[in-house]
Amino acid sequence: MKVEEAFERIAANFGGFEERDSQRDMAEAVERAFSSRNNVVIEAGTGIGKSMAYLAPLLSWVASGKKVVVSTYTKAL
């Protein structure tokens, strides 16, 4: 499942979902990193849709039975 298909499925199942260009760019970077078994570090501001952007490309990995670990850190201000 490519990023485009993942976002289509998300939009179909979650009313009000709006994909953003920067969100798609981030999701494609995550997909490339996973596919090439590399790391990726992304910094993005508020409102980008980071959670969906890094989770969407992982749907195909989970659907194929592979395990995925997502670790995040939020600095409390």
Contacts in CASP RR format, 6 or more apart in sequence:
PFRMAT RR
TARGET T0000
AUTHOR 0000-0000-0000
METHOD contacts of the structure
MODEL  1
MKVEEAFERIAANFGGFEERDSQRDMAEAVERAFSSRNNVVIEAGTGIGK
SMAYLAPLLSWVASGKKVVVSTYTKAL
1 9 0 8 1.000
1 59 0 8 1.000
1 60 0 8 1.000
1 63 0 8 1.000
2 31 0 8 1.000
2 60 0 8 1.000
3 24 0 8 1.000
3 27 0 8 1.000
3 28 0 8 1.000
3 31 0 8 1.000
3 56 0 8 1.000
3 57 0 8 1.000
6 27 0 8 1.000
6 56 0 8 1.000
6 57 0 8 1.000
6 59 0 8 1.000
6 60 0 8 1.000
7 17 0 8 1.000
7 19 0 8 1.000
7 24 0 8 1.000
7 27 0 8 1.000
7 56 0 8 1.000
9 59 0 8 1.000
10 17 0 8 1.000
10 52 0 8 1.000
10 56 0 8 1.000
11 17 0 8 1.000
11 19 0 8 1.000
17 52 0 8 1.000
20 47 0 8 1.000
20 48 0 8 1.000
20 49 0 8 1.000
22 44 0 8 1.000
22 48 0 8 1.000
23 48 0 8 1.000
23 49 0 8 1.000
23 50 0 8 1.000
23 52 0 8 1.000
23 53 0 8 1.000
24 53 0 8 1.000
26 42 0 8 1.000
26 44 0 8 1.000
26 48 0 8 1.000
26 49 0 8 1.000
26 50 0 8 1.000
26 53 0 8 1.000
26 54 0 8 1.000
27 52 0 8 1.000
27 53 0 8 1.000
27 54 0 8 1.000
27 56 0 8 1.000
27 57 0 8 1.000
28 57 0 8 1.000
29 40 0 8 1.000
29 42 0 8 1.000
30 40 0 8 1.000
30 42 0 8 1.000
30 53 0 8 1.000
30 54 0 8 1.000
30 57 0 8 1.000
30 58 0 8 1.000
31 57 0 8 1.000
32 38 0 8 1.000
32 40 0 8 1.000
33 39 0 8 1.000
33 40 0 8 1.000
34 57 0 8 1.000
34 58 0 8 1.000
34 61 0 8 1.000
42 50 0 8 1.000
42 54 0 8 1.000
44 50 0 8 1.000
44 53 0 8 1.000
54 70 0 8 1.000
55 70 0 8 1.000
58 68 0 8 1.000
58 70 0 8 1.000
61 68 0 8 1.000
62 68 0 8 1.000
END
